[in-house]
Amino acid sequence: MVPTTPTQLATLILAVSSLGLSSAGLQKKRFGPMLDSARKNGPQIFNSVHDAMREFGSAFHHNGMSLYPAVIPKGVLLYHGTDTKEVPKGLEWLAFEIEHAEGFARGRWRHPNDTDRKPRHPGPPPGPPGPPVVGGNMLLQDQDRPPKSPPFESNEAGHLHIYQAERPLNVVYIDGMAAGKTDMGTVDTQDILLGGNSSRLSWDDWSRADNLCDFVRNWNIDGVIRMEPGFEVIYCDFTDGLRLISTNKRPSMDKPGSEDGMQISGFEWARAASQRYNDIGSSRVVLDYSSVVSAFFYPINLTNPDPERPELPRLLGASAEELAVVREHIAESVARSISHIQAPIDWQGVTDMIVTRYAKRLALISQTDSIDIIRAEINGLLNVYIDYDETDGGLVAARQRCTEFYFQPVQPRTSEDKLIYAAFENTTATVCKALFKARQLTIEDPDADESAAVAATKQTINDLMDTLSWSVWKDCGACQPDEVCFIAMWPMGNVEDHYNPSCQNYSSIRGRNNYWRFPGRTPVHRPPPPSPCANDQLCGEDRGLTNEEL
């Protein structure tokens, strides 16, 4: 796909404008993105931006509802595992991590009774049919899901291709665990929003990829970024924009010791994914936050029909007319983004400032029984907003300063900027309201019963943490060199790995997959989520630290 010329861009924008989707037009429509919806869904929008292109948070909030125009800069290396040295013609998958692609660098994927060994499709099946991540054909051995269709197998040697971006590659990033082939809502944005297909089986990824490429070609987009254990690109035309650097043959998978080697290489795949928990690394993907389009911007019914998982949004309740408006909004945002008219705001940087300011202190307040520690932490957080010369008894001005503090450098320009601002402002207002309530309980009334004040404050902060649902509170902290902080990443992970990630080594990861629900599989009972920090300890790296060390 060639870079957009001014003439092509004008044509695209004209086509979009004919839909009446200018920023002003969006606000005038009876149905469209609304500031009230952004405020209502403030914590969800905040988490989408904070988690974007970050493995850990995207695995925790795995039902993504947002799409981000993005660029893979010229020169970035990408990897492709397959059965042949030939460069694919048409669409195929690329990985950002070597270990991810190595899992697919096998011989032809074929039916067990094939004699001519001709593949049934032009490459490896989407999603690992027998991922080495948990030791051999984990999904094939799972008896309470239907056989994969078709049942491919491979022990033969394959090839690892290494490609380099010859030019900036225009892509769309779909957030959450969008490559997770489940019926839990991980593919809703692809099937229901973009594809208009609510009946496609979650395993039908070739059809899904074809549909996505047909869709994004209209936007002059090269591919789609999704996440499983590692980020991948559905790249729509391997002959355009990529330079082949090498194709190296891999060892056969049926050599002596290959089973153990498979388990270890699978663990290294999980380790590679864990190294992208907080960043894709080296600016390999540049997101345009100022052009993000999210279902959370709209007054859409995102209720999950599964009563056990109300925290997971779904698109099953959205009407075809509503979804059409969202698709048109995406087209308009992508057209503006690839024009590079203006630099986007680094909204993820704003979330980082807020999370690093509050997360560990909130966790400490929620767990300590010391009123002195609570008072010290609350004063430490709020004094910067308070002018003690003011006679404002309700500290109204201080609360407003608290709410707006981290937005002072920001100047929203696009309609999406304004929606994000509204969402973030409502989120910080929620934080500040809870902290000033805690201050009232523990500081403003010196005659209050200290035990009751501590209990009420802890409840207030725990309720706040439940509302915010920041993934940082699920971090394991430092693990041993032979371990990874293991969170459920499709198709790996048990129920406890989602709610309480923990340090696991390669042998303990094997066989862990009961969290994810597949068509035809009986769901495992989901226990209610535990406290934000497991075992009533301090979250992440701060477990065991005293107040003075924070």
PyMOL commands that set and color helices and strands:
alter all, ss='L'
color gray80, all
select helices_A, chain A and resi 6-17+23-28+35-40+42-51+55-60+98-102+132-134+138-141+188-194+205-217+258-274+289-291+295-297+320-338+347-367+371-385+396-407+415-444+450-468+471-474+495-499+506-509+534-536+540-542+547-549
alter helices_A, ss='H'
color red, helices_A
select strands_A, chain A and resi 66-72+77-82+92-95+159-165+169-174+223-227+231-235+242-249+286-287+293-294+483-486+502-505
alter strands_A, ss='S'
color yellow, strands_A
deselect
rebuild
show_as cartoon
